[in-house]
Amino acid sequence: MRITDKLAARQTFSLEIFPPKGELPLEKAYEIAGEMAVDRPDWISVTYSAGGSGNSANTVPIAASIERDLGVTALAHLTCLGSTRADVDAYVAELAAAGVRNVLALRGDRRPGREERDFAHASDLIEHLRASGADLCIGAACYPEGHVESPSEEADFAGLYAKQEAGADYLVSQLFFDNEDFYRFRERCLRHRVRLPIVAGIMPFTSVSQIQRMAFNCGASIPARVVKRLVQAGDDPADQARAGVEYACEQLRDLAVNGVDGLHVYSMNKPAVAHAAHEALLACGYLGA
Ligand code: FAD
């Protein structure tokens, strides 16, 4: 089912997994997806990791299994930096053969060895996907605090507007720790003529080092109240992770009552995180029993 149809019908709840790295077997991903399906998400996203770990070949097989074996809608991510049009066409053919209709069109992060080839931006990828005539529902990324490379708000929203005009159907946000950033972003979208549905992305922090990495990689700011939570959790990794899930559930509950189009939890292969988010959203009435 197309994600836009779901977004038109109700406020959505979605989860995310990444293909296993290194020696982990593909079956592990199927197992994790199966555990997450218990929470009846509207879709499960499967990330795409070009180069480096080289596990991008597993994105479509995992997405296909989510659709076929679990009866849950899958959203396959795709990055385009370093890819040719032929690479993208081959991926689209793979998606069609696997019965996956939803794709999240991304540029990917700049890394040494990942030079620009046929695509400079996600909007170029979206344009190509639309021109291919493939029957795809296309999502794109957005950044409540601005993309790390953007020199200004104008540049950021020009990029976002380009995605909309190229044919994106909806947006999924980068993680953020202060909901006010998201609410301000929604308003600014309207001022900049970006009118697509926006799914808010929430990632529970799991440790001090992880949140520092996130802040640096995504440009997400860390509010003082998050720092306090981590300090109060002390040195025990389990306590830090628990504080992260609690904080994320508070964010989700607040977003739920503030009328978001959808909530996406960066559950990152952790079914326990998915279950906690599901519970919190059931308790506040965002999800029906
Ligand atoms: P773009 O839209 O190309 O934006 C990149 C920069 O260029 C921005 O500064 C933007 O303002 C600017 N820009 C955009 N369009 C134009 C234009 N037409 N002209 C001039 N400037 C422009 N990475 C992965 O590797 N794998 C994943 O699976 C993955 N999943 C993600 C899921 C979500 C929801 C999000 C938010 C991010 C994800 N990422 C993933 C990270 C993403 O690849 C990076 O954030 C990347 O740096 C930018 O991707 P983009 O699609 O937003 O790029």
Boltz pocket constraint, residues with backbone or C-beta under 6 A from the ligand:
constraints:
  - pocket:
      binder: B
      contacts: [[A, 46], [A, 47], [A, 48], [A, 49], [A, 50], [A, 77], [A, 78], [A, 79], [A, 104], [A, 105], [A, 106], [A, 107], [A, 108], [A, 109], [A, 110], [A, 120], [A, 121], [A, 122], [A, 123], [A, 140], [A, 141], [A, 142], [A, 147], [A, 148], [A, 149], [A, 150], [A, 155], [A, 156], [A, 157], [A, 158], [A, 159], [A, 160], [A, 162], [A, 172], [A, 173], [A, 174], [A, 175], [A, 201]]
      max_distance: 6.0
